[in-house]
Amino acid sequence: MSTSGAISASLEDYLEAIIVAARRYGAARAKDIAKRLKVTSASVTGALRSLAEKGLVHYAPYEVITLTPEGEKLAQGVLRRHEALKAFFIKALQAEETEAESAACAMEHAMPRSLLDRLTRFVQTLDEPTRAGTERTER
């Protein structure tokens, strides 16, 4: 079964946790997701069942969790939004990493896609060399 619309911010957080764990450890396990999201095993189980019903993950108890192609696409989008916001807070606003992480997590679900795309392009310009050919300096 495929998801027919938007999923909740909470389920987006689970998708993000799965893709991060898979990249970091080579596989996503329920305990890694619970630790990252600071939730109980029961919460993870419930979320994974819901994501599986929506066709976004392959899940069986005590097995590694994998994303379906649709789940992978959604997870990459959530992660991209999170990273763009975090980079903006750190690079443009000079926020501390923990504050930037927390704010990015809170905002990644609410920001309209069009604004986030603009913000992502802006953050990318912060990493580009200036016209004179010299690198931008950290402030």
Secondary structure as UniProt FT lines:
FT   HELIX           9..25
FT   HELIX           30..37
FT   HELIX           41..53
FT   TURN            54..55
FT   STRAND          57..58
FT   TURN            61..62
FT   STRAND          65..67
FT   HELIX           69..87
FT   HELIX           88..92
FT   HELIX           97..107
FT   TURN            108..110
FT   HELIX           113..126
FT   TURN            131..132
//
